[in-house]
């Protein structure tokens, strides 16, 4: 035997880890001598045998699926902990690292494993996991509320913060079913959240984690809603679970203040965008960073014409002075605000007179954040009134007519149809699978989906028809000029097909559908209320029968 062979022989005999080579089916092809010390079997006893005969029955499935199958596909550095039977009959804990060995063609021809006995480490971890004092101290140190449930959905433990966030919980009443306590939660849409759809219920049902699920609890005292963000995760443990073992951990945070701030920001954003006054926001360098719709109307241009440009290029206080001219600037320096007559230059260079104010807004006492320029146009009141009328009768998100304008369109349709002895259709359309879009991708993506669907519906109907959004994902359509019920059904089928086309938003390909209830004037009603009620009932019939379209019954 040459020196190098002697060296490797001694290295193999004295290594503490058990090293083995396996054929693709898992059988031992070579085993290091340390197997005698580690498992009580000599290498000769193991070579050619199936290691699955030694694995604990409860661990065989995970070893095969989480290690063996993946290694055969070429995955490497696979670490797993499991139980294996010692020669004397008892089980020890092994931690094994598996690497595939490939031939020149890239095919896996052998599996290389390195294993060590971690029984003592496992025992220590189990002791620590049972250490109630450490566990409770950890729970109580968290700023989030924590609720732990077993596989039956019963409360195992609660930390004190959870009872603050969720007052209906009582830390002294464990072993109570959580599902019986969560019947008042609502989604941001206002719809009730069924206990079976609560995050912990879904985790128990699917084994999946659910994060940042926003739910509200209406308060009877102050008519406000408490908003809570929930995370629900399954408890993963290598210890065989018992019926009382923790199965789900729920963490929760009271985000009411954040939601109220966001709502307030949305409100102010709406006020800013739809104010009858023209408003421009200018940063401390004199560069325009935002402006509203009224300013676009006033200057007969769009936002892109001004954003990023100097305010001095578009506004004057007089034909010879800019926004930061001596009179304006001196008053801003002294009082932080200037008010007076302001000459505004529009896109074509024309100058018109406005009554304006410039206010300096501070980020801190010593740092200027931005300036707000607001203007009232004496010459464009009519345009502003038209904008206000449009906003009052249209949905801010989609631009479709709203409930207010829908009532007028209904009256006109009924009057015209009655006078000419004609029919018209009332479609009640509700989107399917829209709620998961909001839940998984957020309301910004949900809003964009609604805008795209609104545009698709408008592209299908004619100018004499009306498409309205009455709230959430519900739409009412008034369809005129068709003769037969089949024609109305055909149009509804076109709408459903168009809505069902996948929606590509960035990296997301989203799928929604629609359920349509059809009521025909005068077959199914001769008043607004009757037609809406009949089409609404028909839509719910479509949903209950898993149909896209359902026509109301005659009155």
Beta strands, then each sheet from edge to edge (+ up, - down):
strand 1: 18-23
strand 2: 28-31
strand 3: 78-85
strand 4: 91-102
strand 5: 108-117
strand 6: 145-150
strand 7: 155-158
strand 8: 185-186
strand 9: 210-218
strand 10: 225-234
strand 11: 246-254
strand 12: 278-283
strand 13: 288-291
strand 14: 315-318
strand 15: 321-322
strand 16: 337-345
strand 17: 351-362
strand 18: 368-377
strand 19: 424-432
strand 20: 466-471
strand 21: 474-480
strand 22: 503-505
strand 23: 508-510
strand 24: 513-521
strand 25: 549-551
sheet 1: 2+ 1- 5+ 4- 3+
sheet 2: 7+ 6- 11+ 10- 9+ 8-
sheet 3: 13+ 12- 18+ 17- 16+ 14- 15+
sheet 4: 20+ 21- 19+ 24- 25-
sheet 5: 22+ 23-
end
